[in-house]
Amino acid sequence: MNALLKDTAVYGLSSIVGRFLNWCLVPLYVYLFDAAEYGIVSYLYGFTAVALVILNYGMETGFFRFASSHESPDTVYTTSLISVGCTSALFILLLSAFLPGISETLLMPKHPEYVWLLGVTVAVDAFTNIPFAYLRYRNKAWTFAGIKLLNVAVNIGLNLFFLLACPWLEQTAPGLIDWFYTPLGGAGYGIGWIFVANIISTIVVMICLIPCLAGRRWRFDPQLLHKMLTYSWPLLILGVAGILSQNMGQLLIPYLFKNQPEAARTMVGIYGANLKIAIVMVMFTQAFRYAYEPFIFSQARAEGAGRERAYCNAMKYFVIFGLMIFLAVMYYLPIIKHFESPGYWEGLRVVPVMMMAELCFGIFFNLSLWYKLTDRTQWGMYFSLLCFALMLGLNIWLIPAIGIPDGYLGAAWSALISYFTVMVISYFIGRRYYPLPYEIRRIGLYTAAAIILYVIGEYCWWPTAIWLSYLTRTLLLLLYAAAILRIERPFARS
């Protein structure tokens, strides 16, 4: 458990700090671009997230599963690399050949270069995910974190250069940048520079991972690949359905309001910008996931009750920290909201809903160990398809029912209802195949206490005494933390 907490902290450093720094780009974007233009960014990034899952086709988890049991982990690694590398290269070729038709389908006929830039970026990202998985397998958390943070630093630096420095240089010293800036349209290229910065930073990451690719004997085992694909293909369905569910609102809104494209893009922009606040919960879940997958497969080799206790404690502390993050964000939302332009504040209503939705999704991921350890990964596929069906149906119903301009609220509630449903179903089915003594009553008590404190905090807000409002909320948060420490005694000697 100590190893899990340490690795989660290191992975969390790269994930939370990295995403926070990227999050700080949002004020830049919403200041430079209106909601409709920023909506294009949110919309297209939703599709790239789906493409990334498809191009990985569960090989990341498959690598951990077989590297932990195969006599030659390096063979598992190089087989995974060759497989994902070939499919990523094929994807780039097909994208380039059919770019006009793909751009038309994605409602981007006037900007096919956006689609191509993001397509190449996601293909390279898919390939580099395997070396990153290898670093996690070898417990090189600091190397992993360093490269991830470098990626963020390069991306932020290029965004600032293209969006702020270049327009200034165009006016003061055009000769320095005209060779690349003017041919692409200069400042008029707008959000396109975001995608250019993204692809360059991805290439930098690829270069940094060369040591993980060179200096080894490359082996390709077709039989091993067949086993890995047999194990991983349900995870592909799980991943595609899951990522479609996560991005459902941003992807569907433009299609549900095709006759009002400007209003649709505005809704996507407002929804996407406020999701960046709720992404704090996503960052925590992602950091936990990076450490958790190697942890559960390594614990699977252990014997006795200690293994089950470790799994249950991981669940309990995930919920505890998730609820504390929820309370902290909601209590200080009046400060956090200033990262956005006031024109986007109307969408703050989605933040508590989406944070609870992401917490449910994180619990669902935590519960997924039962079908991963018992090689019943098809259940993950079933759950994701159910979630996808629920999400699709609820979005198609709620978004148009609420209509313009608040339709994005339907997307947020659809996410919460869907994630909560599959979380509950996974728990009850898991009790049959891999029963674990989760401390459900205690977890339920902590959840109920957090919700009560959230409601109290909402009422403890006095516009004429802001300092008193924050003092009260801070004391409520400390009360929750103190109660947890009193009950759990995590630092007590066993």
C-alpha positions as CSV (number, residue, x, y, z in Angstrom):
1,M,0.0,0.0,0.0
2,N,2.9,2.4,0.8
3,A,4.3,1.7,-2.7
4,L,0.9,2.5,-4.2
5,L,0.6,5.8,-2.3
6,K,4.2,6.8,-3.2
7,D,3.7,6.0,-6.9
8,T,0.3,7.7,-6.9
9,A,2.0,10.8,-5.5
10,V,4.7,10.8,-8.2
11,Y,2.3,10.1,-11.0
12,G,0.0,12.6,-9.5
13,L,2.8,15.2,-9.7
14,S,3.1,14.8,-13.4
15,S,-0.7,14.4,-14.0
16,I,-2.0,17.1,-11.6
17,V,0.8,19.7,-12.1
18,G,0.8,19.0,-15.9
19,R,-2.9,19.2,-16.3
20,F,-3.0,22.3,-14.0
21,L,-0.5,24.0,-16.2
22,N,-2.4,23.1,-19.3
23,W,-5.6,24.2,-17.5
24,C,-3.9,27.6,-17.1
25,L,-4.0,27.9,-20.9
26,V,-7.8,28.0,-20.7
27,P,-7.9,31.7,-19.6
28,L,-5.6,32.4,-22.5
29,Y,-7.9,30.6,-24.9
30,V,-11.2,32.1,-23.6
31,Y,-9.6,35.6,-23.7
32,L,-8.4,35.3,-27.2
33,F,-11.3,33.3,-28.7
34,D,-15.0,33.6,-28.3
35,A,-17.0,30.6,-27.0
36,A,-18.0,29.5,-30.6
37,E,-14.3,29.3,-31.7
38,Y,-13.1,27.7,-28.5
39,G,-16.0,25.2,-29.0
40,I,-14.2,23.9,-32.1
41,V,-11.2,23.1,-29.9
42,S,-13.3,21.2,-27.3
43,Y,-15.2,19.4,-30.1
44,L,-12.1,18.2,-32.0
45,Y,-10.3,17.2,-28.9
46,G,-13.2,15.0,-28.0
47,F,-12.7,13.1,-31.3
48,T,-8.9,12.8,-30.7
49,A,-9.6,11.2,-27.3
50,V,-11.7,8.5,-29.0
51,A,-9.1,8.0,-31.7
52,L,-6.4,7.5,-29.1
53,V,-8.3,4.7,-27.4
54,I,-8.9,3.0,-30.7
55,L,-5.3,3.2,-31.7
56,N,-4.2,1.8,-28.3
57,Y,-6.8,-1.0,-28.5
58,G,-6.2,-2.1,-24.9
59,M,-2.6,-2.9,-25.5
60,E,-1.5,-0.8,-22.5
61,T,-3.4,-2.9,-20.0
62,G,-2.6,-6.0,-22.0
63,F,1.1,-5.2,-21.7
64,F,0.8,-5.1,-17.8
65,R,-1.2,-8.3,-17.8
66,F,1.3,-10.4,-19.8
67,A,4.6,-8.7,-18.7
68,S,3.7,-9.7,-15.1
69,S,3.5,-13.4,-16.1
70,H,5.5,-13.9,-19.3
71,E,9.0,-15.4,-19.1
72,S,10.3,-12.5,-21.2
73,P,8.8,-9.1,-20.4
74,D,11.0,-7.5,-23.0
75,T,9.3,-9.7,-25.7
76,V,5.9,-8.5,-24.5
77,Y,7.2,-5.0,-24.7
78,T,8.6,-5.1,-28.2
79,T,5.7,-7.1,-29.5
80,S,3.4,-4.4,-28.2
81,L,5.5,-1.7,-29.7
82,I,5.6,-3.3,-33.2
83,S,1.9,-3.9,-33.2
84,V,0.9,-0.4,-32.1
85,G,3.5,1.2,-34.3
86,C,2.2,-0.5,-37.4
87,T,-1.4,0.4,-36.7
88,S,-0.5,4.0,-36.0
89,A,1.4,4.3,-39.2
90,L,-1.5,2.8,-41.1
91,F,-3.8,5.3,-39.5
92,I,-1.7,8.3,-40.7
93,L,-1.7,6.9,-44.2
94,L,-5.5,6.4,-44.3
95,L,-6.1,9.8,-42.7
96,S,-3.9,11.5,-45.4
97,A,-5.6,9.6,-48.2
98,F,-9.2,10.3,-47.2
99,L,-8.8,13.6,-45.4
100,P,-11.5,15.6,-47.3
101,G,-14.2,13.0,-46.6
102,I,-13.2,12.7,-43.0
103,S,-13.1,16.4,-42.5
104,E,-16.6,16.7,-44.0
105,T,-17.9,14.0,-41.7
106,L,-16.5,15.8,-38.7
107,L,-18.2,19.1,-39.8
108,M,-14.8,20.6,-40.5
109,P,-14.8,20.9,-44.3
110,K,-13.1,24.4,-44.2
111,H,-10.3,23.3,-42.0
112,P,-9.1,19.8,-43.0
113,E,-5.6,20.7,-41.7
114,Y,-7.0,20.8,-38.1
115,V,-8.1,17.2,-38.6
116,W,-4.8,16.1,-40.1
117,L,-2.6,17.8,-37.4
118,L,-4.6,16.2,-34.6
119,G,-4.8,12.9,-36.3
120,V,-1.0,12.7,-36.6
121,T,-0.6,13.9,-33.0
122,V,-2.9,11.2,-31.7
123,A,-1.2,8.4,-33.7
124,V,2.2,9.4,-32.3
125,D,0.6,9.6,-28.8
126,A,-0.8,6.1,-29.2
127,F,2.7,4.7,-30.0
128,T,4.4,6.5,-27.1
129,N,1.8,5.2,-24.6
130,I,3.6,1.8,-24.8
131,P,7.0,3.2,-23.7
132,F,5.3,5.1,-21.0
133,A,3.6,1.9,-19.8
134,Y,7.1,0.2,-19.8
135,L,8.4,3.0,-17.6
136,R,5.5,2.4,-15.2
137,Y,6.2,-1.4,-15.3
138,R,9.8,-0.8,-14.4
139,N,8.7,1.6,-11.6
140,K,10.5,4.5,-13.2
141,A,7.9,6.9,-11.9
142,W,10.3,9.9,-11.9
143,T,11.4,9.4,-15.5
144,F,7.7,9.1,-16.5
145,A,6.8,12.2,-14.6
146,G,9.8,14.2,-16.0
147,I,8.9,13.4,-19.6
148,K,5.2,14.2,-19.1
149,L,6.1,17.5,-17.5
150,L,8.5,18.4,-20.3
151,N,5.7,17.7,-22.8
152,V,3.4,20.1,-20.9
153,A,6.2,22.8,-20.7
154,V,6.9,22.6,-24.4
155,N,3.2,22.7,-25.3
156,I,2.6,25.7,-23.0
157,G,5.7,27.5,-24.3
158,L,4.7,27.0,-27.9
159,N,1.1,28.2,-27.2
160,L,2.4,31.4,-25.6
161,F,4.9,31.8,-28.5
162,F,2.4,31.3,-31.3
163,L,-0.6,33.1,-29.7
164,L,1.1,36.0,-27.9
165,A,4.7,36.5,-29.0
166,C,4.2,35.9,-32.8
167,P,1.5,38.6,-33.2
168,W,3.7,41.1,-31.4
169,L,6.8,40.1,-33.5
170,E,4.7,40.4,-36.6
171,Q,4.2,44.0,-35.8
172,T,7.7,44.8,-34.5
173,A,10.2,42.4,-36.2
174,P,8.3,40.5,-38.9
175,G,11.5,39.2,-40.6
176,L,12.1,36.8,-37.6
177,I,8.9,34.8,-38.1
178,D,7.6,35.5,-41.6
179,W,9.2,32.3,-43.0
180,F,6.7,30.1,-41.1
181,Y,4.1,32.4,-39.6
182,T,2.8,34.2,-42.7
183,P,2.3,31.1,-44.9
184,L,0.0,29.6,-42.4
185,G,-2.1,32.8,-42.1
186,G,-0.4,34.6,-39.2
187,A,-2.6,35.7,-36.4
188,G,-5.6,34.9,-38.6
189,Y,-4.8,31.2,-38.3
190,G,-6.3,31.4,-34.7
191,I,-7.0,28.2,-33.0
192,G,-4.9,26.4,-35.6
193,W,-1.8,27.4,-33.7
194,I,-3.0,25.3,-30.7
195,F,-2.9,22.2,-32.9
196,V,0.5,23.1,-34.3
197,A,1.9,23.5,-30.7
198,N,0.4,20.1,-29.8
199,I,2.0,18.2,-32.6
200,I,5.4,19.7,-32.0
201,S,5.3,18.9,-28.2
202,T,4.3,15.3,-29.1
203,I,7.3,14.9,-31.4
204,V,9.5,16.2,-28.5
205,V,8.1,13.5,-26.3
206,M,8.9,10.9,-28.9
207,I,12.5,12.0,-29.1
208,C,12.8,11.8,-25.3
209,L,11.5,8.2,-25.3
210,I,14.2,7.0,-27.8
211,P,16.2,5.4,-24.9
212,C,13.2,3.2,-24.2
213,L,13.2,2.1,-27.8
214,A,16.9,1.7,-28.7
215,G,19.6,-0.7,-27.3
216,R,17.3,-3.7,-27.0
217,R,16.7,-6.9,-29.0
218,W,13.4,-6.4,-30.9
219,R,11.3,-9.6,-30.9
220,F,7.9,-10.1,-32.4
221,D,5.9,-13.1,-31.1
222,P,2.7,-13.6,-33.2
223,Q,1.3,-16.2,-30.8
224,L,1.9,-13.8,-27.9
225,L,0.2,-11.0,-29.8
226,H,-2.8,-13.2,-30.5
227,K,-3.1,-13.8,-26.7
228,M,-2.7,-10.1,-26.0
229,L,-5.3,-9.2,-28.5
230,T,-7.7,-11.8,-27.2
231,Y,-7.3,-10.4,-23.8
232,S,-7.4,-6.7,-24.9
233,W,-10.1,-6.5,-27.5
234,P,-12.9,-6.3,-24.9
235,L,-10.9,-3.5,-23.3
236,L,-10.9,-1.8,-26.7
237,I,-14.7,-1.9,-26.8
238,L,-14.7,-0.8,-23.1
239,G,-12.3,2.1,-23.9
240,V,-14.1,3.3,-27.0
241,A,-17.5,3.2,-25.3
242,G,-16.1,4.8,-22.2
243,I,-14.3,7.7,-24.0
244,L,-17.3,8.3,-26.2
245,S,-19.4,8.5,-23.0
246,Q,-16.9,10.9,-21.4
247,N,-17.0,13.2,-24.4
248,M,-20.6,12.5,-25.5
249,G,-22.0,16.0,-24.9
250,Q,-19.2,17.8,-26.7
251,L,-19.5,15.4,-29.7
252,L,-23.3,15.4,-29.9
253,I,-24.3,19.0,-29.4
254,P,-23.1,20.2,-32.9
255,Y,-25.0,17.3,-34.6
256,L,-28.1,17.9,-32.5
257,F,-28.2,21.6,-33.5
258,K,-26.9,21.4,-37.1
259,N,-29.2,24.2,-38.1
260,Q,-27.8,26.5,-35.5
261,P,-24.0,25.8,-35.7
262,E,-22.9,29.0,-34.0
263,A,-25.2,28.5,-31.0
264,A,-24.1,24.8,-30.8
265,R,-20.4,25.7,-30.9
266,T,-21.0,28.3,-28.2
267,M,-22.6,25.7,-25.9
268,V,-19.7,23.3,-26.6
269,G,-17.3,26.1,-25.7
270,I,-19.0,27.0,-22.4
271,Y,-19.4,23.3,-21.5
272,G,-15.8,22.5,-22.4
273,A,-14.4,25.4,-20.5
274,N,-16.2,24.5,-17.3
275,L,-15.2,20.9,-17.6
276,K,-11.7,22.2,-17.2
277,I,-12.6,23.0,-13.6
278,A,-14.1,19.6,-13.0
279,I,-11.0,18.0,-14.5
280,V,-9.4,18.2,-11.1
281,M,-11.2,15.0,-10.3
282,V,-10.1,13.5,-13.6
283,M,-6.5,14.3,-12.8
284,F,-6.8,12.6,-9.4
285,T,-8.4,9.5,-11.1
286,Q,-5.7,9.5,-13.8
287,A,-2.9,9.7,-11.3
288,F,-4.5,6.8,-9.3
289,R,-4.9,4.8,-12.4
290,Y,-1.3,5.1,-13.5
291,A,-0.2,3.5,-10.2
292,Y,-3.1,1.2,-9.7
293,E,-2.8,-1.0,-12.7
294,P,0.8,-2.2,-12.0
295,F,-0.2,-2.4,-8.3
296,I,-3.2,-4.8,-8.8
297,F,-1.3,-7.2,-11.1
298,S,1.7,-7.3,-8.8
299,Q,-0.6,-7.9,-5.8
300,A,-2.2,-10.7,-7.7
301,R,0.9,-12.7,-7.1
302,A,0.7,-12.3,-3.3
303,E,-1.1,-14.7,-1.0
304,G,-3.5,-14.4,1.9
305,A,-5.8,-11.8,3.3
306,G,-3.2,-9.0,2.9
307,R,-3.9,-8.8,-0.8
308,E,-7.7,-8.4,-0.3
309,R,-7.1,-5.8,2.4
310,A,-4.8,-3.8,0.0
311,Y,-7.5,-3.8,-2.7
312,C,-10.2,-2.7,-0.2
313,N,-8.0,0.0,1.4
314,A,-7.2,1.4,-2.1
315,M,-10.9,1.8,-2.8
316,K,-11.6,3.4,0.6
317,Y,-8.8,5.9,0.3
318,F,-9.7,6.7,-3.3
319,V,-13.2,7.7,-2.2
320,I,-11.9,9.7,0.8
321,F,-9.5,11.8,-1.3
322,G,-12.0,12.1,-4.1
323,L,-14.6,13.6,-1.7
324,M,-12.1,15.9,-0.2
325,I,-11.2,17.2,-3.7
326,F,-14.9,17.7,-4.4
327,L,-15.4,19.8,-1.3
328,A,-12.3,21.8,-1.8
329,V,-13.2,22.7,-5.4
330,M,-16.8,23.6,-4.6
331,Y,-15.9,25.6,-1.5
332,Y,-13.4,27.7,-3.4
333,L,-15.2,27.8,-6.7
334,P,-15.8,31.6,-6.4
335,I,-12.0,32.0,-6.6
336,I,-11.3,29.3,-9.2
337,K,-13.9,30.6,-11.6
338,H,-11.7,33.6,-12.3
339,F,-9.5,31.4,-14.4
340,E,-12.3,31.8,-17.0
341,S,-13.7,34.8,-18.7
342,P,-16.9,36.0,-17.1
343,G,-18.7,35.1,-20.4
344,Y,-18.3,31.5,-19.5
345,W,-19.5,31.6,-15.9
346,E,-23.0,30.7,-16.7
347,G,-21.7,27.2,-17.2
348,L,-20.4,26.8,-13.7
349,R,-23.6,24.9,-12.8
350,V,-22.1,21.8,-14.5
351,V,-19.1,21.7,-12.2
352,P,-20.5,19.8,-9.1
353,V,-22.5,17.5,-11.3
354,M,-19.4,16.5,-13.4
355,M,-17.2,16.2,-10.4
356,M,-19.5,13.7,-8.8
357,A,-19.8,12.0,-12.2
358,E,-16.1,11.6,-12.5
359,L,-15.9,10.3,-8.9
360,C,-18.4,7.6,-9.8
361,F,-16.3,6.8,-12.9
362,G,-13.2,6.5,-10.7
363,I,-15.0,4.1,-8.4
364,F,-16.1,2.1,-11.4
365,F,-12.5,1.9,-12.6
366,N,-11.4,0.8,-9.1
367,L,-14.1,-2.0,-9.1
368,S,-12.8,-3.2,-12.5
369,L,-10.0,-5.2,-10.9
370,W,-12.4,-8.2,-10.5
371,Y,-12.8,-8.8,-14.2
372,K,-9.2,-7.9,-15.0
373,L,-7.7,-10.3,-12.4
374,T,-10.1,-13.1,-13.4
375,D,-9.6,-12.6,-17.2
376,R,-13.3,-11.8,-17.6
377,T,-12.5,-8.5,-19.5
378,Q,-15.6,-9.0,-21.6
379,W,-17.5,-7.7,-18.6
380,G,-15.7,-4.4,-18.9
381,M,-17.0,-4.3,-22.5
382,Y,-20.6,-5.0,-21.3
383,F,-20.4,-2.2,-18.7
384,S,-19.0,0.3,-21.2
385,L,-21.6,-0.6,-23.8
386,L,-24.3,-0.2,-21.2
387,C,-22.8,3.2,-20.1
388,F,-22.6,4.3,-23.7
389,A,-26.2,3.3,-24.4
390,L,-27.4,5.2,-21.3
391,M,-25.3,8.2,-22.1
392,L,-26.4,8.3,-25.8
393,G,-30.1,8.0,-25.0
394,L,-30.0,10.5,-22.1
395,N,-28.0,13.0,-24.1
396,I,-30.3,12.8,-27.1
397,W,-33.3,13.3,-24.8
398,L,-32.0,15.9,-22.3
399,I,-29.9,18.2,-24.5
400,P,-32.7,19.1,-27.0
401,A,-35.3,19.0,-24.2
402,I,-33.3,21.7,-22.3
403,G,-32.4,23.4,-25.6
404,I,-30.4,26.5,-26.4
405,P,-28.5,28.0,-24.5
406,D,-28.4,25.6,-21.6
407,G,-28.5,22.2,-23.3
408,Y,-25.0,21.3,-22.0
409,L,-26.7,20.8,-18.6
410,G,-28.3,17.7,-20.1
411,A,-24.9,16.3,-21.0
412,A,-23.6,16.8,-17.4
413,W,-26.6,15.0,-15.8
414,S,-26.5,12.3,-18.4
415,A,-22.9,11.6,-17.3
416,L,-23.7,11.4,-13.6
417,I,-26.7,9.1,-14.1
418,S,-24.8,6.8,-16.4
419,Y,-21.6,6.5,-14.4
420,F,-23.6,5.9,-11.2
421,T,-25.6,3.2,-12.8
422,V,-22.7,1.2,-14.2
423,M,-20.8,1.7,-10.9
424,V,-23.6,0.1,-8.9
425,I,-24.1,-2.8,-11.4
426,S,-20.3,-3.5,-11.5
427,Y,-20.2,-3.7,-7.7
428,F,-23.0,-6.3,-7.4
429,I,-21.8,-8.5,-10.3
430,G,-18.2,-8.3,-8.9
431,R,-19.5,-9.8,-5.6
432,R,-20.3,-13.0,-7.5
433,Y,-17.0,-13.5,-9.4
434,Y,-14.4,-11.9,-7.1
435,P,-16.0,-10.9,-3.8
436,L,-14.1,-8.4,-1.7
437,P,-14.9,-7.1,1.8
438,Y,-15.2,-3.4,0.8
439,E,-16.1,-1.2,3.8
440,I,-19.4,-0.1,2.1
441,R,-21.0,1.4,5.3
442,R,-18.0,3.5,6.1
443,I,-17.6,4.7,2.5
444,G,-21.3,5.5,2.5
445,L,-20.9,7.4,5.7
446,Y,-18.0,9.5,4.3
447,T,-20.0,10.2,1.2
448,A,-23.1,11.3,3.0
449,A,-21.0,13.5,5.3
450,A,-19.3,15.2,2.3
451,I,-22.7,15.9,0.7
452,I,-24.1,17.4,3.9
453,L,-21.0,19.5,4.3
454,Y,-21.3,20.6,0.7
455,V,-24.9,21.7,1.2
456,I,-24.0,23.5,4.4
457,G,-21.1,25.3,2.6
458,E,-23.5,26.5,-0.1
459,Y,-25.7,28.1,2.5
460,C,-22.6,29.6,4.4
461,W,-22.0,32.2,1.8
462,W,-22.4,35.9,2.6
463,P,-21.7,38.3,-0.2
464,T,-21.3,41.1,2.4
465,A,-18.7,39.1,4.4
466,I,-16.6,37.2,1.9
467,W,-13.8,36.5,4.4
468,L,-16.2,35.0,6.8
469,S,-17.7,32.8,4.0
470,Y,-14.3,31.4,3.2
471,L,-13.3,31.0,6.8
472,T,-16.4,29.0,7.5
473,R,-15.9,26.8,4.4
474,T,-12.3,26.2,5.3
475,L,-13.3,25.1,8.9
476,L,-15.8,22.7,7.4
477,L,-13.2,21.2,5.1
478,L,-10.8,20.8,8.1
479,L,-13.6,19.3,10.1
480,Y,-14.1,16.6,7.4
481,A,-10.3,15.9,7.2
482,A,-10.0,15.7,11.0
483,A,-12.9,13.3,11.3
484,I,-11.3,11.1,8.6
485,L,-8.0,11.1,10.5
486,R,-9.7,10.4,13.7
487,I,-11.6,7.4,12.3
488,E,-9.0,5.9,10.0
489,R,-5.8,6.6,12.0
490,P,-3.6,6.1,8.9
491,F,-0.4,7.0,10.8
492,A,-1.1,4.7,13.8
493,R,1.2,1.8,14.2
494,S,-0.3,-1.6,13.5
